[in-house]
Amino acid sequence: MHRRSIALATLFGLAIAAVPAHAQGQWPTKPITYVVPFGPGGTTDVLARLVTSKAGPALGTTFVIENRAGAGGSMGSDYTAKAAPDGYTIQGGTISSHAINVSLYSKLGYDPVKNFQPITMIGFMPNILVVRADSPYKSVQDVIAAAKAKPGTINYASSGNGTSQHLSGVFFEQMTGGKLVHVPYKSSAESLNAILSGQGADIIFENLAPALPHIKAGKLRALGVTSEKRSSSVPDVPAIAETLPGFAIVSWQAIFAPAGVPKPVVDKLSGEMIKAINDPEIRGKLVAQGIEPGGMSPAELAAFQKSEIDKWARVIKAGNIKVE
């Protein structure tokens, strides 16, 4: 009798243990929310829709894009960090939300490392310094000269405090000794509109992808890219480093999930996202927008993210920058 009880208990325990594995194996069984911590129309939003257009069918589900803009990506990131770790909420994480903000904001509701599970890197891109086509600034040197001769008279827009657009301006000030006035918006669409309308901003260090169509249409004049070397997408535009040696900032876009998502789900999600990024059609569209496709494993993204956090902590400390 005793042996029979032990055997039944063992079988019952094995059956219970098998339930989570079975449930995980069936993931996903419902739509997945993809949080974009910026407004519609920006790089993070565009890439979310592009990558999920392939990953959704491959996973047998749909993705619901949810824009939660504010505080340089911090509001949406805080929301994702507190979501259930079941794989049904993921996020487009950026250089700002997952590397810069932790050193920039005195009070941040989440830890970009402890509260998140890296999934994969979508890609890298430089920012590009642009002005309106009718702007008096014709070169990087023109902006430097004006910022030094009349400090505080040039407004530069960004898609929020802590974004790469913001820090590009800070780095520019540090290297030139000039003074610019930062005007933060909630999205690339809003900050670009401030430039295009001629109201609110004079220059912007915008992500290359959303700025490119306006450059090609002749509405914006490109003065320089923030990468160390020229971009193949705009080979005629000089690197800012050609005027300011050592100036180099490259933005990036990645995918994260809340910490604690089961490894089988992480592996499945990461695998399909990487396949989507490497799909010839998607890859071609990324390159056409000036984005170098990524495809890092979760472990590779985690190591890269930590190195970026350390790098930007040094820049922000040197500039004595803080946002309450």
Short mmCIF file of the C-alpha atoms (twelve columns), coordinates in Angstrom:
data_MODEL
# 
_entry.id   MODEL 
# 
loop_
_atom_site.group_PDB 
_atom_site.id 
_atom_site.type_symbol 
_atom_site.label_atom_id 
_atom_site.label_alt_id 
_atom_site.label_comp_id 
_atom_site.label_asym_id 
_atom_site.label_seq_id 
_atom_site.Cartn_x 
_atom_site.Cartn_y 
_atom_site.Cartn_z 
_atom_site.pdbx_PDB_model_num 
ATOM 1   C CA . MET A 1   0.000  0.000  0.000   1 
ATOM 2   C CA . HIS A 2   2.804  2.340  0.943   1 
ATOM 3   C CA . ARG A 3   4.704  1.620  -2.300  1 
ATOM 4   C CA . ARG A 4   1.537  2.154  -4.351  1 
ATOM 5   C CA . SER A 5   0.967  5.553  -2.703  1 
ATOM 6   C CA . ILE A 6   4.531  6.599  -3.499  1 
ATOM 7   C CA . ALA A 7   4.118  5.504  -7.119  1 
ATOM 8   C CA . LEU A 8   0.844  7.396  -7.509  1 
ATOM 9   C CA . ALA A 9   2.342  10.497 -5.911  1 
ATOM 10  C CA . THR A 10  5.294  10.307 -8.275  1 
ATOM 11  C CA . LEU A 11  3.042  10.007 -11.317 1 
ATOM 12  C CA . PHE A 12  0.888  12.881 -10.082 1 
ATOM 13  C CA . GLY A 13  3.972  15.044 -9.554  1 
ATOM 14  C CA . LEU A 14  5.242  14.290 -13.061 1 
ATOM 15  C CA . ALA A 15  1.852  15.206 -14.513 1 
ATOM 16  C CA . ILE A 16  1.803  18.532 -12.673 1 
ATOM 17  C CA . ALA A 17  5.376  19.303 -13.758 1 
ATOM 18  C CA . ALA A 18  4.461  18.623 -17.359 1 
ATOM 19  C CA . VAL A 19  1.673  21.222 -17.419 1 
ATOM 20  C CA . PRO A 20  3.860  24.347 -17.511 1 
ATOM 21  C CA . ALA A 21  6.117  22.832 -20.149 1 
ATOM 22  C CA . HIS A 22  3.098  22.002 -22.287 1 
ATOM 23  C CA . ALA A 23  1.681  25.493 -21.799 1 
ATOM 24  C CA . GLN A 24  4.993  27.076 -22.722 1 
ATOM 25  C CA . GLY A 25  5.210  24.848 -25.771 1 
ATOM 26  C CA . GLN A 26  1.871  26.225 -26.969 1 
ATOM 27  C CA . TRP A 27  2.994  29.842 -26.622 1 
ATOM 28  C CA . PRO A 28  1.689  32.075 -28.092 1 
ATOM 29  C CA . THR A 29  -2.033 31.464 -27.880 1 
ATOM 30  C CA . LYS A 30  -3.151 35.101 -28.074 1 
ATOM 31  C CA . PRO A 31  -1.944 38.435 -29.499 1 
ATOM 32  C CA . ILE A 32  1.305  39.932 -28.206 1 
ATOM 33  C CA . THR A 33  1.458  43.579 -27.134 1 
ATOM 34  C CA . TYR A 34  4.496  45.401 -28.511 1 
ATOM 35  C CA . VAL A 35  5.022  48.569 -26.481 1 
ATOM 36  C CA . VAL A 36  6.581  51.512 -28.323 1 
ATOM 37  C CA . PRO A 37  7.739  54.048 -25.693 1 
ATOM 38  C CA . PHE A 38  7.495  56.912 -28.197 1 
ATOM 39  C CA . GLY A 39  4.764  58.405 -30.360 1 
ATOM 40  C CA . PRO A 40  3.566  57.053 -33.724 1 
ATOM 41  C CA . GLY A 41  5.712  57.644 -36.786 1 
ATOM 42  C CA . GLY A 42  9.118  57.588 -35.121 1 
ATOM 43  C CA . THR A 43  11.883 55.068 -35.744 1 
ATOM 44  C CA . THR A 44  10.885 52.730 -32.893 1 
ATOM 45  C CA . ASP A 45  7.282  52.689 -34.087 1 
ATOM 46  C CA . VAL A 46  8.199  52.094 -37.739 1 
ATOM 47  C CA . LEU A 47  10.591 49.256 -36.899 1 
ATOM 48  C CA . ALA A 48  8.076  47.610 -34.576 1 
ATOM 49  C CA . ARG A 49  5.539  47.393 -37.388 1 
ATOM 50  C CA . LEU A 50  8.141  46.265 -39.913 1 
ATOM 51  C CA . VAL A 51  9.650  43.408 -37.889 1 
ATOM 52  C CA . THR A 52  6.361  42.128 -36.494 1 
ATOM 53  C CA . SER A 53  4.881  41.945 -40.003 1 
ATOM 54  C CA . LYS A 54  7.113  38.884 -40.480 1 
ATOM 55  C CA . ALA A 55  7.430  37.596 -36.935 1 
ATOM 56  C CA . GLY A 56  3.664  37.559 -36.309 1 
ATOM 57  C CA . PRO A 57  2.751  35.053 -39.022 1 
ATOM 58  C CA . ALA A 58  5.794  32.942 -38.143 1 
ATOM 59  C CA . LEU A 59  4.652  32.744 -34.523 1 
ATOM 60  C CA . GLY A 60  1.036  32.139 -35.531 1 
ATOM 61  C CA . THR A 61  -0.253 35.263 -33.821 1 
ATOM 62  C CA . THR A 62  -0.654 39.010 -34.242 1 
ATOM 63  C CA . PHE A 63  1.170  41.896 -32.598 1 
ATOM 64  C CA . VAL A 64  -0.701 44.884 -31.178 1 
ATOM 65  C CA . ILE A 65  1.450  48.025 -31.291 1 
ATOM 66  C CA . GLU A 66  0.820  50.191 -28.240 1 
ATOM 67  C CA . ASN A 67  2.392  53.667 -28.144 1 
ATOM 68  C CA . ARG A 68  3.181  54.935 -24.633 1 
ATOM 69  C CA . ALA A 69  5.218  58.084 -25.153 1 
ATOM 70  C CA . GLY A 70  6.897  60.305 -22.594 1 
ATOM 71  C CA . ALA A 71  10.104 61.073 -20.693 1 
ATOM 72  C CA . GLY A 72  12.516 59.836 -23.350 1 
ATOM 73  C CA . GLY A 73  10.984 56.383 -23.444 1 
ATOM 74  C CA . SER A 74  10.808 56.019 -19.663 1 
ATOM 75  C CA . MET A 75  7.021  55.947 -19.319 1 
ATOM 76  C CA . GLY A 76  6.540  53.076 -21.733 1 
ATOM 77  C CA . SER A 77  9.532  51.226 -20.314 1 
ATOM 78  C CA . ASP A 78  8.170  51.510 -16.779 1 
ATOM 79  C CA . TYR A 79  4.893  50.026 -18.022 1 
ATOM 80  C CA . THR A 80  6.658  47.083 -19.687 1 
ATOM 81  C CA . ALA A 81  8.883  46.446 -16.662 1 
ATOM 82  C CA . LYS A 82  5.781  45.920 -14.532 1 
ATOM 83  C CA . ALA A 83  3.941  43.720 -17.062 1 
ATOM 84  C CA . ALA A 84  3.428  39.999 -16.503 1 
ATOM 85  C CA . PRO A 85  6.552  38.039 -17.561 1 
ATOM 86  C CA . ASP A 86  4.634  35.669 -19.810 1 
ATOM 87  C CA . GLY A 87  5.901  36.757 -23.217 1 
ATOM 88  C CA . TYR A 88  2.684  38.565 -24.136 1 
ATOM 89  C CA . THR A 89  4.172  42.021 -23.538 1 
ATOM 90  C CA . ILE A 90  7.433  43.079 -25.185 1 
ATOM 91  C CA . GLN A 91  8.967  46.430 -26.015 1 
ATOM 92  C CA . GLY A 92  11.019 48.335 -28.522 1 
ATOM 93  C CA . GLY A 93  13.972 49.425 -26.392 1 
ATOM 94  C CA . THR A 94  16.397 52.121 -27.496 1 
ATOM 95  C CA . ILE A 95  19.700 53.707 -26.620 1 
ATOM 96  C CA . SER A 96  17.715 56.188 -24.516 1 
ATOM 97  C CA . SER A 97  15.223 53.951 -22.716 1 
ATOM 98  C CA . HIS A 98  17.722 51.158 -22.019 1 
ATOM 99  C CA . ALA A 99  21.128 52.838 -21.733 1 
ATOM 100 C CA . ILE A 100 20.975 56.615 -21.264 1 
ATOM 101 C CA . ASN A 101 17.982 57.246 -19.006 1 
ATOM 102 C CA . VAL A 102 19.324 55.328 -16.014 1 
ATOM 103 C CA . SER A 103 22.089 57.926 -15.629 1 
ATOM 104 C CA . LEU A 104 20.102 60.923 -16.853 1 
ATOM 105 C CA . TYR A 105 17.005 60.774 -14.662 1 
ATOM 106 C CA . SER A 106 17.356 61.219 -10.903 1 
ATOM 107 C CA . LYS A 107 14.204 59.156 -10.406 1 
ATOM 108 C CA . LEU A 108 13.577 56.273 -12.782 1 
ATOM 109 C CA . GLY A 109 10.807 53.771 -12.089 1 
ATOM 110 C CA . TYR A 110 12.667 50.808 -13.573 1 
ATOM 111 C CA . ASP A 111 16.116 49.254 -13.848 1 
ATOM 112 C CA . PRO A 112 17.011 48.723 -17.537 1 
ATOM 113 C CA . VAL A 113 19.013 45.606 -16.687 1 
ATOM 114 C CA . LYS A 114 17.322 43.977 -13.684 1 
ATOM 115 C CA . ASN A 115 13.752 44.560 -14.882 1 
ATOM 116 C CA . PHE A 116 14.210 43.425 -18.486 1 
ATOM 117 C CA . GLN A 117 15.015 40.341 -20.534 1 
ATOM 118 C CA . PRO A 118 16.919 41.164 -23.759 1 
ATOM 119 C CA . ILE A 119 15.437 39.552 -26.886 1 
ATOM 120 C CA . THR A 120 17.468 40.822 -29.864 1 
ATOM 121 C CA . MET A 121 18.968 43.861 -31.563 1 
ATOM 122 C CA . ILE A 122 17.015 45.212 -34.545 1 
ATOM 123 C CA . GLY A 123 19.714 47.521 -35.831 1 
ATOM 124 C CA . PHE A 124 22.055 50.481 -35.568 1 
ATOM 125 C CA . MET A 125 21.839 53.887 -37.213 1 
ATOM 126 C CA . PRO A 126 23.544 57.253 -37.014 1 
ATOM 127 C CA . ASN A 127 21.704 60.444 -36.295 1 
ATOM 128 C CA . ILE A 128 21.922 63.205 -38.861 1 
ATOM 129 C CA . LEU A 129 22.155 66.938 -38.255 1 
ATOM 130 C CA . VAL A 130 19.518 68.587 -40.434 1 
ATOM 131 C CA . VAL A 131 18.019 72.043 -40.927 1 
ATOM 132 C CA . ARG A 132 15.223 73.406 -43.078 1 
ATOM 133 C CA . ALA A 133 16.071 73.797 -46.747 1 
ATOM 134 C CA . ASP A 134 15.899 77.589 -46.376 1 
ATOM 135 C CA . SER A 135 18.042 77.707 -43.223 1 
ATOM 136 C CA . PRO A 136 21.049 80.049 -43.198 1 
ATOM 137 C CA . TYR A 137 23.187 77.149 -41.909 1 
ATOM 138 C CA . LYS A 138 24.936 75.441 -44.799 1 
ATOM 139 C CA . SER A 139 27.496 73.366 -42.888 1 
ATOM 140 C CA . VAL A 140 28.441 71.962 -39.493 1 
ATOM 141 C CA . GLN A 141 30.970 74.769 -39.200 1 
ATOM 142 C CA . ASP A 142 28.183 77.339 -39.673 1 
ATOM 143 C CA . VAL A 143 26.288 75.890 -36.692 1 
ATOM 144 C CA . ILE A 144 29.431 75.808 -34.555 1 
ATOM 145 C CA . ALA A 145 30.246 79.422 -35.384 1 
ATOM 146 C CA . ALA A 146 26.717 80.619 -34.557 1 
ATOM 147 C CA . ALA A 147 26.529 78.593 -31.326 1 
ATOM 148 C CA . LYS A 148 29.777 80.175 -30.151 1 
ATOM 149 C CA . ALA A 149 29.166 83.717 -31.395 1 
ATOM 150 C CA . LYS A 150 25.564 83.902 -30.134 1 
ATOM 151 C CA . PRO A 151 25.219 81.268 -27.397 1 
ATOM 152 C CA . GLY A 152 21.672 80.237 -26.525 1 
ATOM 153 C CA . THR A 153 20.103 81.471 -29.764 1 
ATOM 154 C CA . ILE A 154 19.906 78.135 -31.611 1 
ATOM 155 C CA . ASN A 155 17.088 75.778 -30.589 1 
ATOM 156 C CA . TYR A 156 17.567 72.081 -31.249 1 
ATOM 157 C CA . ALA A 157 14.655 69.665 -31.148 1 
ATOM 158 C CA . SER A 158 14.617 66.082 -29.911 1 
ATOM 159 C CA . SER A 159 12.048 63.347 -29.358 1 
ATOM 160 C CA . GLY A 160 12.534 63.654 -25.595 1 
ATOM 161 C CA . ASN A 161 15.020 64.057 -22.752 1 
ATOM 162 C CA . GLY A 162 17.560 61.259 -22.773 1 
ATOM 163 C CA . THR A 163 17.131 60.341 -26.422 1 
ATOM 164 C CA . SER A 164 20.118 60.049 -28.729 1 
ATOM 165 C CA . GLN A 165 18.925 63.262 -30.401 1 
ATOM 166 C CA . HIS A 166 19.188 65.061 -27.052 1 
ATOM 167 C CA . LEU A 167 22.591 63.608 -26.144 1 
ATOM 168 C CA . SER A 168 23.930 64.323 -29.635 1 
ATOM 169 C CA . GLY A 169 23.286 67.997 -28.916 1 
ATOM 170 C CA . VAL A 170 24.904 67.755 -25.488 1 
ATOM 171 C CA . PHE A 171 27.969 66.053 -26.950 1 
ATOM 172 C CA . PHE A 172 28.098 68.710 -29.685 1 
ATOM 173 C CA . GLU A 173 28.134 71.445 -27.046 1 
ATOM 174 C CA . GLN A 174 30.841 69.676 -25.061 1 
ATOM 175 C CA . MET A 175 33.083 69.357 -28.092 1 
ATOM 176 C CA . THR A 176 32.567 72.830 -29.562 1 
ATOM 177 C CA . GLY A 177 32.180 75.036 -26.507 1 
ATOM 178 C CA . GLY A 178 29.036 76.480 -28.075 1 
ATOM 179 C CA . LYS A 179 25.653 76.763 -26.387 1 
ATOM 180 C CA . LEU A 180 22.407 75.364 -27.813 1 
ATOM 181 C CA . VAL A 181 18.889 75.363 -26.340 1 
ATOM 182 C CA . HIS A 182 17.256 71.935 -26.058 1 
ATOM 183 C CA . VAL A 183 13.548 71.691 -26.955 1 
ATOM 184 C CA . PRO A 184 12.205 68.178 -26.176 1 
ATOM 185 C CA . TYR A 185 9.106  66.726 -27.851 1 
ATOM 186 C CA . LYS A 186 7.316  63.394 -27.362 1 
ATOM 187 C CA . SER A 187 8.178  61.824 -30.710 1 
ATOM 188 C CA . SER A 188 10.263 62.141 -33.856 1 
ATOM 189 C CA . ALA A 189 7.121  63.125 -35.752 1 
ATOM 190 C CA . GLU A 190 6.591  66.125 -33.454 1 
ATOM 191 C CA . SER A 191 10.245 67.196 -33.372 1 
ATOM 192 C CA . LEU A 192 10.600 66.919 -37.141 1 
ATOM 193 C CA . ASN A 193 7.437  68.957 -37.585 1 
ATOM 194 C CA . ALA A 194 9.001  71.663 -35.419 1 
ATOM 195 C CA . ILE A 195 11.858 71.875 -37.917 1 
ATOM 196 C CA . LEU A 196 9.715  71.576 -41.045 1 
ATOM 197 C CA . SER A 197 7.257  74.227 -39.881 1 
ATOM 198 C CA . GLY A 198 10.024 76.587 -38.809 1 
ATOM 199 C CA . GLN A 199 8.350  76.948 -35.426 1 
ATOM 200 C CA . GLY A 200 10.086 75.850 -32.251 1 
ATOM 201 C CA . ALA A 201 13.431 74.599 -33.504 1 
ATOM 202 C CA . ASP A 202 16.295 75.523 -35.815 1 
ATOM 203 C CA . ILE A 203 18.226 72.242 -36.007 1 
ATOM 204 C CA . ILE A 204 17.841 68.607 -35.026 1 
ATOM 205 C CA . PHE A 205 20.139 65.599 -34.677 1 
ATOM 206 C CA . GLU A 206 17.429 63.234 -35.927 1 
ATOM 207 C CA . ASN A 207 17.607 59.468 -36.470 1 
ATOM 208 C CA . LEU A 208 18.537 58.938 -40.103 1 
ATOM 209 C CA . ALA A 209 15.501 56.770 -40.939 1 
ATOM 210 C CA . PRO A 210 12.681 59.320 -40.313 1 
ATOM 211 C CA . ALA A 211 14.762 62.229 -41.629 1 
ATOM 212 C CA . LEU A 212 15.726 60.550 -44.913 1 
ATOM 213 C CA . PRO A 213 12.404 61.012 -46.792 1 
ATOM 214 C CA . HIS A 214 12.404 64.758 -46.001 1 
ATOM 215 C CA . ILE A 215 16.023 65.061 -47.130 1 
ATOM 216 C CA . LYS A 216 15.243 63.306 -50.404 1 
ATOM 217 C CA . ALA A 217 12.175 65.511 -50.892 1 
ATOM 218 C CA . GLY A 218 14.329 68.614 -50.544 1 
ATOM 219 C CA . LYS A 219 12.532 69.841 -47.423 1 
ATOM 220 C CA . LEU A 220 15.528 69.361 -45.143 1 
ATOM 221 C CA . ARG A 221 19.217 70.045 -45.692 1 
ATOM 222 C CA . ALA A 222 21.608 67.468 -44.235 1 
ATOM 223 C CA . LEU A 223 24.764 68.905 -42.683 1 
ATOM 224 C CA . GLY A 224 26.433 65.860 -41.140 1 
ATOM 225 C CA . VAL A 225 25.942 62.337 -39.791 1 
ATOM 226 C CA . THR A 226 26.873 61.453 -36.216 1 
ATOM 227 C CA . SER A 227 28.637 58.206 -37.057 1 
ATOM 228 C CA . GLU A 228 32.432 58.107 -37.176 1 
ATOM 229 C CA . LYS A 229 32.335 57.685 -40.955 1 
ATOM 230 C CA . ARG A 230 29.875 58.649 -43.690 1 
ATOM 231 C CA . SER A 231 26.711 56.601 -44.131 1 
ATOM 232 C CA . SER A 232 26.212 54.596 -47.317 1 
ATOM 233 C CA . SER A 233 22.604 55.858 -47.323 1 
ATOM 234 C CA . VAL A 234 23.743 59.482 -47.723 1 
ATOM 235 C CA . PRO A 235 27.345 59.205 -48.980 1 
ATOM 236 C CA . ASP A 236 27.501 62.859 -50.006 1 
ATOM 237 C CA . VAL A 237 26.800 64.035 -46.453 1 
ATOM 238 C CA . PRO A 238 29.994 64.406 -44.403 1 
ATOM 239 C CA . ALA A 239 30.434 62.900 -40.970 1 
ATOM 240 C CA . ILE A 240 30.408 65.529 -38.228 1 
ATOM 241 C CA . ALA A 241 33.713 63.943 -37.185 1 
ATOM 242 C CA . GLU A 242 35.276 65.392 -40.340 1 
ATOM 243 C CA . THR A 243 34.816 68.799 -38.687 1 
ATOM 244 C CA . LEU A 244 34.933 67.628 -35.055 1 
ATOM 245 C CA . PRO A 245 37.393 64.699 -34.798 1 
ATOM 246 C CA . GLY A 246 36.210 62.218 -32.196 1 
ATOM 247 C CA . PHE A 247 32.508 63.058 -32.518 1 
ATOM 248 C CA . ALA A 248 30.651 59.740 -32.859 1 
ATOM 249 C CA . ILE A 249 27.189 58.702 -31.693 1 
ATOM 250 C CA . VAL A 250 25.307 55.729 -33.099 1 
ATOM 251 C CA . SER A 251 21.731 55.092 -32.055 1 
ATOM 252 C CA . TRP A 252 20.266 51.594 -31.761 1 
ATOM 253 C CA . GLN A 253 16.925 49.839 -31.613 1 
ATOM 254 C CA . ALA A 254 16.366 46.547 -29.801 1 
ATOM 255 C CA . ILE A 255 13.608 44.363 -28.361 1 
ATOM 256 C CA . PHE A 256 13.162 43.595 -24.661 1 
ATOM 257 C CA . ALA A 257 10.649 41.718 -22.513 1 
ATOM 258 C CA . PRO A 258 9.980  41.958 -18.777 1 
ATOM 259 C CA . ALA A 259 12.457 40.042 -16.615 1 
ATOM 260 C CA . GLY A 260 11.344 36.533 -15.697 1 
ATOM 261 C CA . VAL A 261 9.923  35.390 -19.041 1 
ATOM 262 C CA . PRO A 262 10.466 31.596 -19.274 1 
ATOM 263 C CA . LYS A 263 13.544 30.636 -21.290 1 
ATOM 264 C CA . PRO A 264 11.624 28.536 -23.851 1 
ATOM 265 C CA . VAL A 265 9.491  31.596 -24.644 1 
ATOM 266 C CA . VAL A 266 12.539 33.869 -24.823 1 
ATOM 267 C CA . ASP A 267 14.283 31.434 -27.170 1 
ATOM 268 C CA . LYS A 268 11.242 31.097 -29.428 1 
ATOM 269 C CA . LEU A 269 10.576 34.841 -29.519 1 
ATOM 270 C CA . SER A 270 14.222 35.716 -30.083 1 
ATOM 271 C CA . GLY A 271 14.603 33.087 -32.774 1 
ATOM 272 C CA . GLU A 272 11.650 34.314 -34.805 1 
ATOM 273 C CA . MET A 273 12.575 37.982 -34.382 1 
ATOM 274 C CA . ILE A 274 16.112 37.289 -35.620 1 
ATOM 275 C CA . LYS A 275 14.703 35.384 -38.607 1 
ATOM 276 C CA . ALA A 276 12.463 38.359 -39.378 1 
ATOM 277 C CA . ILE A 277 15.373 40.817 -39.186 1 
ATOM 278 C CA . ASN A 278 17.445 38.609 -41.493 1 
ATOM 279 C CA . ASP A 279 14.606 38.086 -43.965 1 
ATOM 280 C CA . PRO A 280 15.830 39.532 -47.307 1 
ATOM 281 C CA . GLU A 281 12.767 41.756 -47.686 1 
ATOM 282 C CA . ILE A 282 12.960 43.178 -44.155 1 
ATOM 283 C CA . ARG A 283 16.730 43.478 -44.300 1 
ATOM 284 C CA . GLY A 284 16.479 45.405 -47.559 1 
ATOM 285 C CA . LYS A 285 13.990 47.836 -46.035 1 
ATOM 286 C CA . LEU A 286 16.214 48.374 -43.002 1 
ATOM 287 C CA . VAL A 287 19.252 49.122 -45.140 1 
ATOM 288 C CA . ALA A 288 17.198 51.467 -47.346 1 
ATOM 289 C CA . GLN A 289 16.416 53.494 -44.217 1 
ATOM 290 C CA . GLY A 290 20.081 53.767 -43.260 1 
ATOM 291 C CA . ILE A 291 19.875 51.052 -40.601 1 
ATOM 292 C CA . GLU A 292 22.555 48.399 -40.153 1 
ATOM 293 C CA . PRO A 293 20.596 45.213 -39.305 1 
ATOM 294 C CA . GLY A 294 21.349 43.606 -35.945 1 
ATOM 295 C CA . GLY A 295 20.208 40.123 -34.940 1 
ATOM 296 C CA . MET A 296 22.104 39.680 -31.654 1 
ATOM 297 C CA . SER A 297 21.297 36.779 -29.342 1 
ATOM 298 C CA . PRO A 298 19.799 37.684 -25.932 1 
ATOM 299 C CA . ALA A 299 23.203 37.175 -24.277 1 
ATOM 300 C CA . GLU A 300 24.995 39.331 -26.846 1 
ATOM 301 C CA . LEU A 301 22.426 42.110 -26.457 1 
ATOM 302 C CA . ALA A 302 22.755 41.971 -22.659 1 
ATOM 303 C CA . ALA A 303 26.541 42.422 -22.853 1 
ATOM 304 C CA . PHE A 304 26.229 45.241 -25.393 1 
ATOM 305 C CA . GLN A 305 23.583 47.024 -23.315 1 
ATOM 306 C CA . LYS A 306 25.771 47.015 -20.205 1 
ATOM 307 C CA . SER A 307 28.689 48.495 -22.141 1 
ATOM 308 C CA . GLU A 308 26.414 51.259 -23.464 1 
ATOM 309 C CA . ILE A 309 25.126 52.056 -19.963 1 
ATOM 310 C CA . ASP A 310 28.716 52.492 -18.749 1 
ATOM 311 C CA . LYS A 311 29.628 54.658 -21.752 1 
ATOM 312 C CA . TRP A 312 26.713 57.068 -21.390 1 
ATOM 313 C CA . ALA A 313 27.139 57.276 -17.625 1 
ATOM 314 C CA . ARG A 314 30.590 58.747 -18.284 1 
ATOM 315 C CA . VAL A 315 29.286 61.247 -20.872 1 
ATOM 316 C CA . ILE A 316 26.409 62.395 -18.644 1 
ATOM 317 C CA . LYS A 317 28.656 62.725 -15.593 1 
ATOM 318 C CA . ALA A 318 31.180 64.782 -17.573 1 
ATOM 319 C CA . GLY A 319 28.404 67.079 -18.753 1 
ATOM 320 C CA . ASN A 320 26.817 67.276 -15.287 1 
ATOM 321 C CA . ILE A 321 23.421 66.576 -16.902 1 
ATOM 322 C CA . LYS A 322 20.368 65.596 -14.837 1 
ATOM 323 C CA . VAL A 323 16.636 65.545 -15.455 1 
ATOM 324 C CA . GLU A 324 14.292 65.550 -12.467 1 
# 
